[in-house]
């Protein structure tokens, strides 16, 4: 992430963080960043309509003058053009730029900002309810209207310094990751959300795209989509990234809205978004066509609670496996849901805690059934402390249908990371090594092993990675003869230094008292070697 984006997010967060938890103020920040992006995009579109696209653009004041002149001359034409090109229209007086100009003179009223949110939400289904989590009347912003006005104005002015078009990357995702990274104690845990670091997203996206790079249209599904960044990563590995359709479900309404913002920010057309705010496990979705996908990617909440009601034993997602995931550990329920929605030709990648690899009882039964049908293609162990909100080590499990073999590739990448402050980071080289090892599918000393089905069966279907990849490093043998020689030399050096010290003491023997002291010290030093 650029330091400019970090600096302005920090400045904005600093205004709010004494007033509310990070889980709350990130909603204000990300919502305002999104509104600013749509507003600035409209200004740029108006400029391009008159001057064409260019590598450099004038400042927003010049862009605003072009848009405002157009609006005064023919408002209907401007609205029609913007809705055709962008899918929405924001009137000049409700643009973020206009709010900022008023904010500079402290003339902005929160009712004007709320009106801007309401008007944009009325533009269509893709914007409906997007700003529901921004409560401009909250007492946490201030005890009265004036104080709330000042707080929001300061935030707005700080955010307006961000040049969203110069940021190379996932703006909402990067902002979200930064905020959680800075304030994880409040943001990730209290909101019940899990953000997948970009490095992990890249591993899953690249692996699940292998062999499908030319597929168009391409359908990707994330049943626990969070901010949507895990789905969006697939585009960098496909030949036709503009022909991807995104299917996703998210239980948390705030995070669901965040995902919608994220996809819009990435230029995803409304017709290529199939998103739902709902409980993935409680009610299967999607059930209409398409309900199976080329790629399924997941980073579900770890060891979450779910009902595990008897009715699910006849649910087509779970009935083949004989048992249901435990009530207190829904990990396998999420996995089986995703696997059910995978095409026969597709690939699935899911991040889970290591317990799913070796826990017994119902989980052991499910794991055995998956292994017997050859569904588990690879198990990749990741380093600890790479996720925000939890320091536990995790594993990426790759699944496929109709494999010709039932072997499993194990990769132990747990020791490959770069430590940065309080977080461990996977570098480009670490990611490349994991993906190349997956593609090569052969043993690599202390890093990878292809285990046959018989070998796994002998281990009672336990997939704990250390059973298959031995990363133990033996310590070099101790040379006792050399150690003894070194000790003898140390003793000689000590004796020589003591003799030198005694000689120095003798030179200061000038009084009867000092002679007694010297005699005592000499006896003491001499006795040390008796």
C-alpha positions in Angstrom: 0.0 0.0 0.0 1.2 3.5 -0.7 2.4 5.6 2.2 0.1 8.4 1.1 -3.0 6.2 1.6 -1.7 4.9 4.9 -1.0 8.5 6.1 -4.4 9.8 5.3 -6.2 6.8 6.7 -4.2 7.2 9.9 -5.0 10.9 10.0 -8.7 10.2 9.5 -8.8 7.3 12.0 -7.0 9.4 14.5 -9.9 11.8 14.6 -12.4 9.0 15.4 -10.5 6.4 17.3 -10.9 8.2 20.7 -14.6 8.3 20.1 -15.5 4.7 19.0 -14.1 1.2 18.4 -12.2 0.4 15.2 -15.0 -1.9 14.2 -17.2 1.1 14.0 -15.1 3.9 12.7 -13.7 1.9 9.8 -17.3 1.9 8.5 -17.3 5.7 8.4 -13.9 5.8 6.7 -14.5 3.2 4.1 -17.9 4.5 3.3 -16.6 8.0 2.8 -13.6 6.7 0.7 -16.1 4.9 -1.5 -18.3 8.0 -1.9 -15.2 10.0 -2.8 -14.2 7.5 -5.4 -17.6 7.6 -7.1 -17.6 11.4 -7.0 -14.1 11.8 -8.4 -14.7 9.2 -11.1 -17.7 11.2 -12.3 -15.5 14.3 -12.5 -13.0 12.5 -14.5 -15.6 11.0 -16.8 -17.0 14.5 -17.5 -13.5 15.7 -18.4 -12.9 12.7 -20.7 -16.2 13.2 -22.5 -15.0 16.6 -23.5 -11.2 16.1 -23.8 -10.7 12.3 -24.3 -8.6 10.1 -22.0 -5.1 11.3 -21.1 -2.2 10.4 -19.0 -2.4 13.5 -16.9 -5.5 15.3 -15.7 -6.1 18.8 -14.4 -7.0 19.4 -10.8 -10.5 18.7 -9.6 -11.5 22.3 -9.7 -11.0 22.4 -13.4 -12.8 19.1 -13.8 -15.6 20.4 -11.6 -16.0 23.5 -13.8 -16.4 21.3 -16.9 -19.1 19.1 -15.2 -20.9 22.0 -13.7 -21.0 23.9 -17.0 -22.4 20.8 -18.6 -25.0 20.4 -15.9 -26.2 24.1 -16.2 -26.4 23.8 -19.9 -28.1 20.4 -20.3 -28.7 18.5 -17.0 -30.6 15.7 -18.7 -27.8 15.0 -21.1 -25.3 14.9 -18.3 -27.4 12.5 -16.3 -28.0 10.3 -19.2 -24.3 10.2 -20.2 -23.2 9.4 -16.6 -25.7 6.7 -16.0 -24.8 5.1 -19.4 -21.0 5.3 -18.7 -20.9 4.8 -14.9 -24.3 3.4 -13.9 -25.1 6.3 -11.5 -25.2 10.1 -11.4 -24.3 12.4 -8.5 -25.4 16.0 -8.9 -22.7 18.7 -8.7 -23.7 20.0 -5.3 -23.6 16.5 -3.8 -20.1 15.5 -5.1 -17.5 14.8 -2.5 -15.5 17.8 -4.0 -18.4 20.1 -3.2 -18.7 18.8 0.3 -15.0 19.3 0.8 -15.2 22.9 -0.4 -18.0 23.6 2.1 -16.1 21.7 4.8 -13.1 24.1 4.4 -15.3 26.9 5.6 -17.1 24.7 8.1 -20.3 25.4 6.2 -21.2 21.7 5.6 -24.2 20.4 7.4 -24.5 16.6 8.0 -28.0 16.7 6.6 -26.4 17.5 3.2 -24.0 14.6 3.4 -26.9 12.3 4.5 -28.9 13.5 1.5 -26.0 12.6 -0.8 -25.9 9.1 0.6 -29.7 8.7 0.3 -29.7 9.9 -3.3 -26.9 7.6 -4.4 -28.6 4.6 -2.7 -31.7 5.4 -4.8 -29.7 5.0 -8.0 -30.3 1.3 -8.2 -29.9 -2.1 -6.6 -26.1 -2.1 -6.5 -26.1 1.0 -4.3 -29.1 0.2 -2.1 -28.3 0.2 1.6 -24.5 0.7 1.1 -24.3 3.5 3.6 -26.6 2.0 6.2 -23.7 1.7 8.7 -22.8 5.3 8.6 -24.8 6.9 11.4 -24.3 10.6 11.2 -26.6 11.2 14.2 -24.5 8.9 16.5 -23.6 10.5 19.8 -20.2 8.9 19.4 -19.4 11.6 16.8 -20.3 14.3 19.3 -22.9 15.1 22.0 -24.6 17.7 19.8 -25.1 18.6 16.1 -22.3 21.1 16.1 -19.7 18.7 17.6 -20.8 15.9 15.2 -20.5 18.4 12.3 -17.0 19.3 13.2 -15.9 15.6 13.7 -17.2 14.5 10.3 -15.8 17.7 8.5 -12.3 16.9 9.9 -12.6 13.3 8.7 -13.8 14.4 5.3 -11.0 16.9 4.9 -8.4 14.3 5.8 -9.7 11.7 3.4 -10.0 14.2 0.6 -6.2 14.3 0.4 -6.1 10.7 -0.9 -5.6 10.5 -4.7 -7.5 7.3 -5.3 -6.5 7.1 -9.0 -2.8 7.1 -8.2 -3.2 4.1 -5.9 -2.0 1.0 -7.6 -3.9 -1.8 -6.0 -7.1 -2.8 -4.2 -8.2 0.5 -2.7 -10.9 -0.7 -0.3 -9.1 -4.0 0.4 -5.8 -2.2 1.1 -7.6 0.4 3.3 -9.5 -2.4 5.1 -6.3 -4.4 5.7 -4.4 -1.3 6.9 -7.2 -0.4 9.4 -7.4 -3.9 10.8 -3.6 -4.2 10.9 -3.4 -1.0 13.0 -6.4 -1.7 15.2 -6.9 -5.4 15.0 -8.0 -5.7 18.6 -11.2 -3.8 17.7 -11.6 -4.2 14.0 -11.1 -7.9 13.2 -12.4 -9.5 16.3 -15.3 -7.4 17.5 -16.8 -7.2 14.0 -16.5 -11.0 13.6 -14.8 -10.5 10.3 -11.7 -12.1 8.8 -9.7 -10.4 6.1 -7.6 -12.7 3.9 -4.1 -11.2 3.5 -3.2 -10.5 -0.2 -0.5 -13.1 -0.1 -2.8 -15.9 0.9 -5.4 -14.7 -1.7 -2.8 -14.8 -4.4 -1.8 -18.4 -3.5 -5.4 -19.6 -3.6 -6.3 -17.6 -6.7 -3.3 -18.7 -8.7 -3.7 -22.4 -7.8 -7.4 -22.5 -8.4 -6.9 -20.9 -11.8 -4.3 -23.4 -13.0 -5.6 -25.1 -16.2 -8.5 -22.7 -16.4 -6.7 -19.6 -17.5 -8.5 -19.4 -20.9 -12.0 -20.2 -19.6 -14.6 -17.5 -20.5 -16.9 -16.8 -19.0 -15.4 -17.7 -15.6 -17.5 -18.2 -12.5 -16.0 -17.8 -9.1 -17.8 -18.4 -5.8 -16.9 -17.4 -2.2 -19.6 -18.4 0.3 -17.9 -16.4 3.1 -16.7 -13.5 0.9 -15.8 -10.9 3.6 -14.7 -7.8 1.7 -14.6 -9.7 -1.6 -10.8 -9.4 -2.1 -10.3 -13.1 -2.3 -12.6 -13.4 -5.3 -11.2 -10.3 -7.0 -7.6 -11.7 -7.0 -8.6 -14.4 -9.6 -8.5 -11.7 -12.3 -4.8 -11.4 -12.4 -4.4 -15.1 -13.4 -7.0 -15.2 -16.2 -6.7 -14.4 -19.9 -10.1 -12.8 -19.9 -10.5 -11.0 -16.6 -13.4 -8.9 -17.8 -15.5 -12.1 -18.3 -15.5 -13.1 -14.7 -18.8 -13.4 -12.8 -18.6 -13.1 -9.0 -20.9 -15.1 -6.8 -20.6 -14.5 -3.1 -22.5 -14.6 0.2 -21.7 -12.9 3.5 -23.5 -13.1 6.8 -22.3 -9.8 8.3 -24.3 -6.9 6.7 -21.6 -4.4 7.2 -19.0 -6.6 5.5 -21.5 -7.5 2.7 -21.8 -3.8 1.9 -18.0 -3.5 2.0 -17.7 -6.3 -0.6 -20.2 -4.6 -2.9 -18.2 -1.4 -2.6 -15.0 -3.3 -3.4 -16.4 -4.9 -6.6 -17.8 -1.6 -7.8 -14.4 0.1 -7.1 -12.8 -2.6 -9.3 -15.1 -1.8 -12.2 -17.2 -4.9 -12.0 -20.4 -4.5 -13.9 -23.6 -4.9 -11.9 -24.6 -7.8 -14.2 -21.5 -9.8 -13.1 -22.3 -9.5 -9.4 -24.4 -12.2 -7.9 -24.1 -11.4 -4.2 -26.3 -12.3 -1.2 -26.4 -11.2 2.4 -27.2 -14.4 4.3 -26.1 -17.4 6.3 -24.2 -19.8 4.1 -24.7 -22.9 6.2 -28.3 -22.4 7.4 -29.7 -22.2 3.9 -28.0 -23.4 0.8 -27.3 -20.8 -1.8 -27.2 -20.5 -4.7 -29.7 -23.1 -5.8 -30.5 -21.7 -9.2 -28.2 -22.0 -12.2 -25.4 -21.6 -12.1 -25.0 -23.3 -8.7 -21.6 -24.9 -9.5 -18.5 -22.9 -10.2 -15.1 -23.0 -11.9 -13.3 -21.8 -8.8 -14.5 -21.9 -5.1 -12.4 -19.8 -2.7 -13.1 -19.6 1.1 -11.7 -18.2 4.3 -14.5 -18.9 6.7 -14.6 -18.0 10.4 -12.5 -20.7 12.2 -14.2 -23.2 14.4 -17.5 -21.3 14.4 -20.7 -22.5 15.9 -23.5 -23.7 13.8 -26.8 -25.6 14.4 -25.7 -29.1 13.1 -29.4 -30.0 13.2 -30.5 -33.4 12.1 -32.2 -31.9 9.0 -28.8 -31.4 7.5 -28.2 -35.1 7.3 -30.6 -35.1 4.3 -29.1 -31.9 2.9 -27.5 -32.6 -0.5 -24.3 -30.8 0.6 -23.7 -33.1 3.6 -25.6 -36.3 3.2 -22.9 -38.3 1.4 -20.4 -38.0 4.3 -22.4 -39.8 7.0 -21.7 -37.3 9.8 -22.2 -33.6 10.3 -19.4 -31.2 11.5 -19.6 -30.7 15.3 -21.8 -27.8 16.6 -18.8 -26.0 18.0 -16.6 -26.5 14.9 -18.3 -25.7 11.6 -15.0 -26.0 9.6 -16.0 -29.1 7.7 -19.5 -27.7 7.1 -18.0 -24.8 5.3 -15.7 -27.1 3.3 -18.4 -29.4 2.2 -20.7 -26.6 1.3 -18.0 -25.1 -1.0 -17.1 -28.5 -2.4 -20.7 -29.2 -3.3 -20.8 -26.0 -5.4 -17.6 -26.9 -7.3 -17.8 -27.9 -10.9 -16.3 -31.3 -11.9 -13.6 -29.4 -13.8 -13.0 -26.8 -11.2 -10.6 -26.3 -8.2 -11.4 -25.2 -4.7 -9.1 -23.6 -2.1 -10.1 -23.1 1.5 -8.2 -21.7 4.5 -8.8 -23.5 7.8 -7.0 -24.1 11.2 -4.8 -27.2 11.4 -7.3 -29.1 13.6 -9.3 -30.2 10.6 -6.3 -32.3 9.5 -6.2 -34.6 12.5 -9.3 -34.2 14.8 -11.3 -37.4 15.1 -14.9 -38.3 15.7 -17.3 -36.8 13.1 -14.5 -34.8 11.5 -12.4 -37.9 11.2 -15.3 -39.6 9.4 -15.8 -36.8 7.0 -12.1 -36.5 6.3 -11.8 -40.2 5.6 -14.8 -40.0 3.1 -13.1 -37.1 1.3 -9.8 -39.0 1.0 -11.5 -42.2 -0.2 -13.1 -40.3 -3.1 -9.8 -38.5 -3.9 -11.2 -35.1 -3.2 -8.3 -33.7 -1.3 -5.6 -32.7 -3.8 -3.1 -30.8 -1.6 -2.5 -29.6 2.0 -0.4 -26.5 2.4 0.8 -25.4 5.8 1.2 -21.6 6.2 3.3 -19.7 8.8 1.7 -18.6 12.0 0.8 -15.0 12.6 0.0 -14.0 9.0 -3.7 -13.2 9.6 -5.1 -10.2 11.4 -7.0 -11.0 14.5 -5.4 -14.4 15.1 -1.8 -15.7 15.4 -2.6 -19.4 14.8 -1.0 -21.2 11.9 -3.4 -22.1 9.1 -3.6 -24.5 6.2 -4.8 -24.1 2.7 -6.6 -27.2 1.5 -7.0 -27.7 -2.3 -9.9 -29.9 -3.5 -10.9 -31.3 -6.8 -13.5 -33.7 -8.2 -13.0 -36.8 -10.4 -9.3 -37.0 -9.8 -7.5 -40.0 -11.3 -5.4 -40.5 -8.1 -6.1 -40.4 -4.4 -2.6 -39.2 -3.4 -2.2 -35.9 -1.5 0.5 -33.4 -1.9 1.8 -31.9 1.4 3.7 -28.6 1.4 5.1 -27.3 4.6 5.7 -23.6 4.1 5.4 -22.8 7.8 9.0 -21.7 8.1 9.1 -19.5 5.0 8.2 -15.9 6.0 9.6 -12.5 6.6 9.0 -11.0 10.0 7.7 -7.4 10.0 6.9 -5.7 13.3 4.1 -7.9 14.9 3.1 -9.7 11.7 4.7 -12.4 9.5 4.7 -11.7 5.8 4.8 -14.0 2.8 7.0 -12.4 0.1 6.7 -12.9 -3.7 9.4 -15.5 -3.5 7.6 -17.5 -0.9 4.4 -17.4 -2.9 6.2 -18.4 -6.1 7.8 -21.3 -4.3 4.5 -22.7 -3.0 2.8 -22.4 -6.4 5.7 -23.9 -8.3 5.9 -26.8 -5.8 2.2 -27.4 -6.2 2.6 -27.6 -10.0 5.7 -29.8 -9.9 3.9 -32.2 -7.5 7.0 -34.1 -6.4 8.9 -34.6 -3.2 11.3 -31.9 -1.9 13.4 -32.5 1.1 12.0 -30.9 4.3 9.4 -29.0 2.2 7.0 -31.2 0.2 5.9 -34.8 -0.1 3.4 -36.7 -2.3 1.7 -39.2 0.0 0.0 -42.2 -1.6 -3.5 -43.2 -0.4 -2.0 -46.3 1.2 0.4 -44.2 3.2 -2.4 -41.9 4.4 -4.5 -45.0 5.2 -1.6 -46.4 7.3 -1.7 -43.0 9.2 -5.4 -43.7 9.9 -6.4 -40.8 7.6 -4.6 -38.3 9.8 -3.3 -35.4 7.6 -1.2 -33.7 10.1 1.6 -32.2 8.0 4.6 -33.3 10.2 3.6 -36.9 9.6 4.5 -36.5 5.9 7.0 -33.7 5.8 9.9 -33.9 8.2 11.4 -30.4 8.8 13.5 -31.4 11.8 17.0 -30.0 11.5 19.6 -32.1 13.4 22.2 -30.1 15.4 25.8 -30.4 14.4 27.6 -33.1 16.5 29.7 -31.6 19.3 33.5 -32.2 19.0 34.4 -33.0 22.6 38.2 -33.1 21.9 38.0 -29.6 20.4 35.9 -28.4 23.3 38.5 -29.8 25.8 41.3 -28.0 24.0 39.4 -24.7 24.1 38.8 -25.1 27.9 42.5 -25.8 28.5 43.4 -22.6 26.6 40.8 -20.6 28.5 42.4 -21.8 31.8 45.8 -20.8 30.6 44.6 -17.3 29.6 43.0 -16.9 33.1 46.2 -17.8 34.9 48.2 -15.4 32.7 45.8 -12.6 33.4 45.8 -13.3 37.2 49.6 -13.2 37.3 49.6 -9.9 35.5 47.0 -8.5 38.0 49.1 -9.6 41.0 52.2 -7.9 39.5 50.2 -4.7 39.2 49.0 -4.9 42.8 52.6 -5.3 44.1 53.5 -2.0 42.7 51.0 -0.2 45.0 52.2 -1.9 48.2 53.2 1.4 50.1 51.6 1.1 53.5 51.2 -1.6 56.2 47.5 -1.7 55.6 47.8 -2.1 51.9 50.4 -4.9 52.4 47.8 -6.8 54.4 45.2 -6.3 51.7 47.6 -7.4 49.0 48.6 -10.5 51.0 44.9 -11.5 51.3 44.2 -11.0 47.6 47.3 -13.0 46.7 46.3 -15.8 48.9 42.8 -15.8 47.5 44.0 -15.8 43.8 46.6 -18.4 44.5 44.0 -20.6 46.3 41.7 -20.6 43.3 44.1 -22.9 41.5 44.9 -25.3 44.4 
